[in-house]
């Protein structure tokens, strides 16, 4: 049996040090594993489907891919030796109805808070639509196919990023370093992973903050499902409104030009209110989870 050293490495009892792999701090394999779990489906398979499978069949293949991805990452199928580990990283425990309600409420509030945060940010800093684009020409594509693409892209991002970052990366880090360190580390990696996007430079603080809040939600609820739904809904709005003009266009001028007008103050109040209600819902989720654990009683 391996034991944890104070520096985060693993050592075999009765020996001065473990083997090569046991000497590596948990931080390194956890980050690599979480990033790999995200990239395999969220980048490699998703890109391959778009290239090799013509629309609209690509959307059906994407749905099948996500189903298999969720089944495997949550502990199904071979190899049996890794099932328990996969279930743990997926946070595949059961939640009571009350915990589900509060965690889903928290997730929806967080999705709204992010959009309010973007509105406030773009009223403070000049918004440049040319930077905030997916770089895809939808002019010759029917509207229903555009929306299918947006829904598919948002769902792929929501599923693979939450499984990879808040699941397979954050869970091992929580067990070794505690939730606070784990959430900060994952949020840094999450932010860095988005630096390849042209729009990322303008919202680094928002990227870090939303990752941290999704991390808190996953930790308190002991599930990544609320985060997956929250993340997917967030990206539906992002892809259709902020990154393209499919659902409209943001044309408000910054407050440096207009002053602190009613529009800005309303959205600022909405942001603060959504965050306050989010933490209230997270607190209620934690209470419901503790009640669920205590009512289950000690295991035989």
C-alpha positions as CSV (number, residue, x, y, z in Angstrom):
1,X,0.0,0.0,0.0
2,X,1.3,3.5,-0.9
3,X,1.5,6.2,1.6
4,X,1.5,10.0,1.0
5,X,4.6,12.0,2.0
6,X,4.3,15.5,3.2
7,X,5.7,16.8,-0.1
8,X,2.9,15.1,-2.1
9,X,4.8,12.1,-3.3
10,X,4.0,8.5,-2.7
11,X,6.2,6.0,-0.8
12,X,6.0,2.3,-0.3
13,X,5.9,1.5,3.5
14,X,9.2,-0.1,4.6
15,X,11.2,1.5,1.9
16,X,13.1,4.8,1.8
17,X,11.4,5.9,-1.3
18,X,8.9,4.5,-3.8
19,X,9.6,3.8,-7.5
20,X,9.8,6.4,-10.2
21,X,6.1,6.9,-10.7
22,X,5.5,7.0,-6.9
23,X,7.9,9.8,-6.5
24,X,5.9,12.1,-8.8
25,X,3.7,14.6,-6.9
26,X,0.0,14.0,-7.4
27,X,-0.3,17.5,-9.0
28,X,1.5,16.4,-12.2
29,X,-0.5,13.2,-13.1
30,X,-3.8,14.8,-12.0
31,X,-3.3,17.8,-14.3
32,X,-2.1,15.6,-17.2
33,X,-5.0,13.1,-16.8
34,X,-7.7,15.7,-16.5
35,X,-6.4,17.6,-19.5
36,X,-6.1,14.3,-21.5
37,X,-9.7,13.3,-20.6
38,X,-10.9,16.7,-21.9
39,X,-8.8,16.8,-25.1
40,X,-9.6,13.3,-26.3
41,X,-13.3,13.9,-26.7
42,X,-13.5,17.7,-26.5
43,X,-10.9,18.4,-29.2
44,X,-9.7,15.3,-31.0
45,X,-12.9,13.2,-31.5
46,X,-15.1,16.3,-31.9
47,X,-12.9,17.8,-34.6
48,X,-12.6,14.4,-36.4
49,X,-16.4,14.1,-36.4
50,X,-16.8,17.5,-37.9
51,X,-14.2,16.8,-40.6
52,X,-15.2,13.2,-41.5
53,X,-19.0,13.1,-41.0
54,X,-21.2,15.5,-43.1
55,X,-24.0,17.4,-41.4
56,X,-26.6,16.7,-40.1
57,X,-25.3,13.2,-39.5
58,X,-22.3,14.6,-37.6
59,X,-24.7,15.8,-34.8
60,X,-26.0,12.2,-34.3
61,X,-22.5,10.9,-34.2
62,X,-21.6,13.6,-31.7
63,X,-24.5,12.6,-29.4
64,X,-23.4,8.9,-29.6
65,X,-19.8,9.9,-28.8
66,X,-20.9,11.9,-25.8
67,X,-23.1,9.1,-24.5
68,X,-20.2,6.6,-24.7
69,X,-17.8,9.2,-23.2
70,X,-20.1,9.7,-20.2
71,X,-20.7,6.0,-19.7
72,X,-17.0,5.2,-19.7
73,X,-15.8,8.1,-17.6
74,X,-18.5,7.4,-15.0
75,X,-17.2,3.8,-14.5
76,X,-18.8,1.6,-17.1
77,X,-17.1,-1.1,-19.2
78,X,-13.6,-2.4,-19.3
79,X,-11.2,-2.4,-17.6
80,X,-12.9,-3.5,-14.3
81,X,-9.8,-2.5,-12.3
82,X,-10.3,1.2,-13.0
83,X,-14.1,1.3,-12.5
84,X,-13.9,2.6,-8.9
85,X,-11.3,5.2,-9.8
86,X,-13.4,6.4,-12.8
87,X,-16.6,6.6,-10.6
88,X,-14.7,8.6,-8.0
89,X,-13.3,11.1,-10.5
90,X,-16.7,11.4,-12.1
91,X,-18.3,12.1,-8.7
92,X,-20.8,9.5,-9.5
93,X,-22.5,9.4,-6.1
94,X,-26.3,9.8,-5.6
95,X,-27.9,13.0,-4.6
96,X,-31.1,13.5,-2.7
97,X,-34.0,15.4,-4.5
98,X,-33.3,18.4,-2.3
99,X,-29.6,18.5,-3.2
100,X,-30.5,18.1,-6.9
101,X,-32.9,21.1,-6.7
102,X,-30.5,23.4,-4.9
103,X,-27.4,22.3,-7.0
104,X,-29.3,22.8,-10.3
105,X,-30.5,26.2,-9.0
106,X,-26.9,27.2,-8.2
107,X,-25.8,26.1,-11.7
108,X,-28.5,28.1,-13.4
109,X,-27.7,31.2,-11.3
110,X,-24.0,30.7,-12.2
111,X,-24.8,30.6,-15.9
112,X,-26.8,33.8,-15.6
113,X,-24.1,35.4,-13.5
114,X,-21.5,34.8,-16.2
115,X,-23.6,36.5,-18.8
116,X,-24.2,39.4,-16.5
117,X,-20.5,39.6,-15.9
118,X,-19.8,39.7,-19.6
119,X,-22.3,42.6,-20.1
120,X,-20.7,44.5,-17.2
121,X,-17.2,43.8,-18.4
122,X,-18.0,45.0,-22.0
123,X,-19.6,48.1,-20.6
124,X,-16.3,48.9,-18.8
125,X,-13.9,47.8,-21.5
126,X,-14.5,48.6,-25.2
127,X,-16.1,45.6,-26.9
128,X,-14.6,44.5,-30.2
129,X,-16.8,42.1,-32.1
130,X,-14.0,41.2,-34.6
131,X,-12.1,39.5,-31.7
132,X,-15.1,37.7,-30.3
133,X,-15.9,35.4,-33.2
134,X,-15.8,31.7,-33.9
135,X,-14.4,32.4,-37.3
136,X,-17.1,30.3,-39.0
137,X,-19.1,31.5,-42.0
138,X,-22.8,30.5,-41.4
139,X,-24.1,32.6,-44.3
140,X,-24.8,29.6,-46.5
141,X,-26.0,27.3,-43.8
142,X,-29.7,26.9,-42.8
143,X,-30.7,28.3,-39.4
144,X,-31.6,25.0,-37.9
145,X,-28.2,23.6,-38.8
146,X,-26.5,26.6,-37.3
147,X,-28.4,26.0,-34.0
148,X,-27.6,22.3,-34.1
149,X,-23.9,23.2,-34.4
150,X,-24.2,25.7,-31.5
151,X,-26.0,23.2,-29.3
152,X,-23.5,20.4,-30.2
153,X,-20.5,22.6,-29.6
154,X,-21.8,23.9,-26.3
155,X,-22.7,20.4,-25.1
156,X,-19.3,19.0,-26.1
157,X,-17.5,21.8,-24.3
158,X,-19.8,21.5,-21.2
159,X,-19.4,17.8,-20.9
160,X,-15.7,17.3,-21.7
161,X,-14.5,20.3,-19.8
162,X,-16.4,19.5,-16.6
163,X,-15.5,15.8,-16.7
164,X,-11.8,16.6,-17.4
165,X,-11.3,19.7,-15.2
166,X,-13.8,19.5,-12.4
167,X,-13.7,15.7,-12.4
168,X,-10.6,13.8,-13.3
169,X,-8.3,16.8,-12.5
170,X,-9.9,18.3,-9.4
171,X,-10.9,15.1,-7.5
172,X,-7.3,13.7,-7.1
173,X,-6.0,17.2,-6.2
174,X,-8.8,17.6,-3.6
175,X,-7.8,14.3,-2.0
176,X,-4.1,15.2,-1.8
177,X,-4.1,19.0,-1.3
178,X,-7.6,19.9,-0.1
179,X,-10.5,21.6,-2.0
180,X,-9.2,25.2,-1.9
181,X,-5.8,24.3,-3.5
182,X,-7.4,22.0,-6.0
183,X,-9.9,24.6,-7.2
184,X,-7.3,27.2,-7.6
185,X,-4.9,24.9,-9.5
186,X,-7.7,23.7,-11.8
187,X,-8.9,27.2,-12.4
188,X,-5.4,28.3,-13.4
189,X,-5.1,25.4,-15.8
190,X,-8.6,26.0,-17.2
191,X,-7.7,29.6,-17.9
192,X,-4.4,28.8,-19.5
193,X,-6.2,26.1,-21.6
194,X,-8.3,28.8,-23.2
195,X,-5.5,31.2,-24.1
196,X,-5.4,29.9,-27.6
197,X,-8.8,31.6,-28.2
198,X,-8.5,35.1,-29.5
199,X,-11.2,36.4,-27.1
200,X,-9.6,34.9,-24.0
201,X,-7.3,37.8,-23.3
202,X,-10.1,40.2,-22.5
203,X,-11.8,38.0,-19.9
204,X,-9.0,36.2,-18.1
205,X,-10.4,37.2,-14.7
206,X,-13.9,36.0,-15.7
207,X,-12.5,32.7,-17.0
208,X,-10.7,32.0,-13.7
209,X,-13.7,33.1,-11.6
210,X,-16.2,30.9,-13.5
211,X,-13.9,27.9,-13.2
212,X,-13.5,28.4,-9.5
213,X,-17.3,28.7,-9.0
214,X,-17.9,25.6,-11.1
215,X,-15.3,23.9,-8.9
216,X,-17.0,25.0,-5.7
217,X,-20.3,23.7,-7.1
218,X,-18.8,20.3,-8.0
219,X,-17.1,20.0,-4.6
220,X,-20.2,20.9,-2.5
221,X,-22.7,18.9,-4.6
222,X,-20.3,15.9,-5.0
223,X,-21.5,15.8,-8.7
224,X,-20.3,17.3,-12.0
225,X,-23.8,17.0,-13.5
226,X,-25.0,20.5,-12.3
227,X,-21.8,22.0,-13.7
228,X,-22.2,20.2,-17.0
229,X,-25.7,21.6,-17.5
230,X,-24.6,25.1,-16.3
231,X,-21.5,25.1,-18.5
232,X,-23.5,23.9,-21.6
233,X,-26.2,26.5,-21.2
234,X,-23.5,29.2,-20.7
235,X,-21.8,28.2,-24.0
236,X,-25.1,28.1,-25.9
237,X,-25.4,31.8,-25.1
238,X,-21.7,32.5,-25.7
239,X,-21.6,30.8,-29.1
240,X,-24.9,32.2,-30.3
241,X,-24.6,35.8,-29.0
242,X,-21.1,36.7,-27.9
243,X,-19.0,34.7,-30.4
244,X,-21.4,35.1,-33.3
245,X,-24.4,37.3,-34.0
246,X,-26.8,34.4,-34.5
247,X,-28.9,35.4,-31.5
248,X,-28.3,39.1,-31.7
249,X,-25.5,41.6,-31.3
250,X,-24.1,43.6,-28.4
251,X,-23.9,47.2,-29.4
252,X,-23.7,49.1,-26.1
253,X,-21.0,51.7,-25.7
254,X,-18.7,51.7,-22.7
255,X,-19.5,53.7,-19.6
256,X,-16.5,55.9,-20.3
257,X,-18.7,57.3,-23.1
258,X,-22.2,57.0,-21.7
259,X,-21.6,57.3,-18.0
260,X,-23.1,55.0,-15.4
261,X,-26.5,54.7,-17.2
262,X,-29.5,52.6,-16.2
263,X,-28.5,49.6,-18.4
264,X,-25.1,49.3,-16.7
265,X,-26.5,49.7,-13.1
266,X,-29.2,47.1,-13.8
267,X,-26.8,44.5,-15.1
268,X,-24.3,45.2,-12.3
269,X,-27.1,44.7,-9.7
270,X,-28.1,41.5,-11.6
271,X,-24.5,40.2,-11.4
272,X,-24.2,40.9,-7.7
273,X,-27.6,39.4,-7.0
274,X,-27.0,36.3,-9.0
275,X,-23.7,35.7,-7.2
276,X,-25.3,36.2,-3.7
277,X,-28.1,33.8,-4.6
278,X,-25.5,31.3,-6.1
279,X,-23.6,31.1,-2.8
280,X,-26.9,30.7,-0.9
281,X,-27.9,27.8,-3.2
282,X,-24.5,26.2,-2.8
283,X,-24.9,26.5,1.0
284,X,-28.3,24.9,0.8
285,X,-26.8,22.2,-1.4
286,X,-24.2,21.5,1.2
287,X,-26.8,21.3,3.9
288,X,-28.9,18.8,1.8
289,X,-25.8,16.7,1.2
290,X,-24.9,16.5,4.9
291,X,-28.5,15.6,5.8
292,X,-28.3,12.9,3.1
293,X,-25.1,11.4,4.5
294,X,-26.3,11.6,8.1
295,X,-29.6,9.9,7.3
296,X,-27.8,7.1,5.5
297,X,-26.1,6.2,8.8
298,X,-22.8,4.3,9.2
299,X,-22.0,1.6,6.7
300,X,-22.0,-2.0,7.9
